[in-house]
């Protein structure tokens, strides 16, 4: 059972020292949503903060999220919450961020422009300067100049090995490894750039503030093919045709995207199968079979 009053006093006091602001007595309001962390709003006088909690040994997960938010902030392309502190009190790990009121008018043109600008931030290698997490699953981001190798080893095969250990159907694993060994066939004429990606851009991880600025949060950042972010935006909710039309004007999308969309979303379906079970393994099997049908 969480002692909310104790947490209020601890975090309120630490924020007062960190920000050098005269914060009044802290009050917490638990927030709904999220399968991985507990979340609440912390009100300290006129200041409001968004706080995530997890077990103390999950502090590295919040440190990685902080690194991803800072990478996106430094792109100067799209708004992200400011991070004030991370740490643990011996019992809970915590991440304290700016609280942003969402629910502004949807402006998919601005969202498309912002994400295209973020994807326009490129570097020579695929990967990231640190490993991080996709949900609560470790996500390896070793730097490499070979995108196909990166996606094979650090995305698909990583999840397939987890699936094997989790006892997921052997047919999916065997056919998944066959697909992973044939990835070059999806990149015969297309060579992606290493773009800054959010990494987990489903519809629950983007929104608009009260003046209509696009906001993204809960990243799993790395540098990779910009199509991977776009694919995820179509997996669990989609911003719609207007968004993609405007995005194409800012950052062209290769004609082979329709096939690679399944390839990129297979990673997330496998991760959901490993995290939550249920029907996700069946969905991953269907996508794998569809992709294998394209292989000579």
N, C-alpha and C positions, 0 to 999 in steps of 0.2 A: 504494500500500500504506500503510495507516495504521500509524503508529508508536504503538502503544498505550501503551508505557511513557512516551514523551514527553508524551502527552496526560494520563496519570495525574499526572505531576509538575506540569504546567502548571495543570490544573483543580484538583487537590488544593491547590496553593499559593494559588490565587486564592480558593478557598472558605475557606481558613483565614483569609485577610485579610478577606474579606467578612463571615464569620459570627463572627469573633473567638473561634473555638473551637480548642482544642488537638487538631487532627485528625492522626491517625497516618498513616503511609505509605499512599497511595491504591492500590487494586487495582481493575481493571476487569473486567467480565464482559459480553461482547457478548450482546445479546438479539435474539431472532428477532421477525419481524413488521414490518409497515409497508412500503409501496411507495415512500415519498417520502424518508425519512430513515434514517440509521443510528442505532441506539440501543444503549446499554449501561448497566449498573448500575455505579456508582462507590462502592466501599466505602472509607470513611476511618475506621478504628477502628470505633467503634460506630455511626457515622453512615453512612446509605446514601442515595444520590442517583440519580435517573433522568436520564440525559443523552441529548439528541438532537444529532446532527451532520449538517451538510450543507455544501455549498460556501460559501466566505466571502461570496459575493454574495447568499446566501439569508438573511442576518441579519435582513432586514426581515420575513421569514416568521415567525421566532421572536419578534420584537418584537410582531407582530400576535397571535400565539398568547398571549403574555403578557397583552396587553390584554384578550383575550377571557376568559382565566382569572380575571383580576381583576374583570371585570364580573360574572361568575357568582359569584365569592366574595362580592362586595359585595351580592348578592341575599340572602345568608344563608339560602338555600333548599337547597343541595345541596353536598356536599363536592367540592372540586377540589384537585389538587396545588398546594402552595405553590411559587412560582418564586423561586429564589435568585439567579440571574443569567443574562443573555444577553450575547452578544458574539461576537467572532471573533479568531482569533490570526493573521490574515493568510492562513491556508490553509483553516481550517474555521470556519464559524459554529456556535455551540453554544447550547443551552438547558439549564440545569441546574435540576431540580425535585426536590421531595420524592418519595422512592420510597414508593409505597403498595402494601402486599401485598394483592392482590385474591384473590378466591376464597371470600369469606364466603358464608353461606347466602343464597340468592335471596329477596328480600322485595319482590315487585312492588307490594304495597300502599304500602310506604315510597317506592319509586321513583316511583310515580304521584303521591303527595302532594308529594314534593320537586320534581318537574318542574312540577306545577300551580302550586306556590308561585313557582317561578322565572318561569313564564309570567305570573304575576300582577304581576310588575314591569313596568310600562308607562311609556311616554313619549309625547309628542304626535306625534312624527315616526317614520316608518319609515327604517331604515338604521342607521348606527353612526357613532361619532365618528372612525373611521379605516377605510380599506380593509383587507382582509385576504386570506386565501387559502382556497379550497376544494380540499383536496389541495395540489397545487403550482400550481393555476390562480388567477390574480388574481380577487378577488371585490370588486366595486365596491359601496360602501355610502353613496352620497350621500343626505343626508337629504331627505325629501319627506313631505308629508301625504297623498299619493295612492298607495294601495297597488297598485292596478292598474297605474299608470304605473311604479312601482318594479319590480314583478315582470316587466312587459313589457320594459323597457329594461335594467335592471341584472341581470336573471337570464336570461330566455329569449333575448332578442335578442343579448345579450352572448355566450352560448354558441353561438348559431346563426352569428354572424359568425366565431367561432373555427372552427366546423365547416366553414364555407365555405373558410377559408384552409387547413384541413387536408385538403381534397379529399373530404370526406364527401358522400355521394350528394345530388344536387341536389333530388331529390323530397322528402327529409326536410327540407332547408333551406327549400324553397318552401312546403311545407305547415306547417312550423313557424312561419314568418313570418305565414302566414294565421291560424294559431291565435293567435299573439301579438297580432294586430290585433283579435281578437274576445274578449278576456278579460273584458270587462264582462258578457258573458252568463253568466259563472260567479259573478257577484257582484250579481245583481239584488235580492236580499233580505238579503244578508249583508255586513256591514261589519266587518272584523276590527279589533281593537285592535293597537297596536304593542307587542307583548310581547317581553321579552328571550328570545331563542332561542339554543340551543347552535349550531345551524346545520348540524351534520354528525353527527346522532345515530343512526348505525347501531349495530348490536349490538356492534361492536368498540370503541366509544367510551364505553361505560358499564359499570359493574360494582358490586361490593360489597366493602367492606373486611372485615377479619377479625371485626368485631363487627356486620356487617350494614348499615352505613351506605351508602347509594347514593353512588357516585362517578362523576363525568363528567370527560372530558379530551379533548384534541385538538379544541378548539372552532373554529368559523368563525362567531363571534357576529355578530348584528345584531338589530335590533328589527323584528319582522314578525308575521305571522299565526301563532298558536300551532299551527295545523293543519300548518304546514310541518314542524315538528319531529316531530309525530305521524306524518305521512306517511313521513318518512325512517325512522322506527322500524319501519315495515312493509315497507320496500324490501329491506333486506339483513338479515334476521333480525327476529323480532318478540318482544316481551315477553309476548304472549298476551292472551287475552280478559280474564283477571282484572285485568291492568294497566289496560286500557282502561275496564273497568267502574268501577274505583276512581277513575281519572282523571276520568271523567264526573261522579262525585259531587263532586269538588273544583272542576272547571272544565268547564262544559257544552260539548259539541261539537255544532255546528250540523248539521242534517239533510243539508245539501249537501256534507258532508265527503267522502263516498264518491267524488264526481266530482272535487272539488278535490285529493284525494289523488294522483290521476294527474298533475294539472297541476303540483303541487309536486315530485313525483318525476321528472318529465320533465327538470327542471333537472339533477338528479344523474345521470340516464342520459346526457344530452348531455355533461356534464362527463366521465363515464367514457369515453364514445366519443372525446372529444378527448384524453384522457390515455392511454388504453390500447387504443383500437380494438376489435378483436374483434367480439363479437356485440352490443355495447352500442348501436351505431347501429341495428341491426335492432330491438332492444327499444324504442328511442326512437321509431322509425317506427311500431311497433304502438300505442304509447301515444298518439302524435300523431293517428293515424287514429281511435282510439277517442274521443278528446276532440273531434275535429272532427265526429264523428257526433252529438254533443249540441248542436251549433250550429245555430240556425235558418237 
